[in-house]
């Protein structure tokens, strides 16, 4: 096992954990995301953009993160 594959496994595991946290703490993540959007320039350019950050929209983001993490872990074992 090479150092690159170990790094890929760690990165993939981190992505899986991040995805689980996004799903588990989706209300907090959505609130923080909404606050960041409101404080940014994009809210001035696109009024109402922050309203789209809802807890239900955080679930697909978390699932995608988990899938990407598993794919990275799988790629670590493929030469």
C-alpha angles and dihedrals in degrees: 000000000000129000090250092058091048090051090049091051092051092047091048092049089050091052091050091050091047090051092050090049092049090053095041095046098031095137092055093042092050092048092049091045091050091050092050091050092049091051094048133083092249091071089059091048095043110028113207094025092122091059089069092067101092132155091249091057091052092065096069089046090054092046091051090050091052093048091048091050092051090049091052091049090049091049089055089068097046113085 
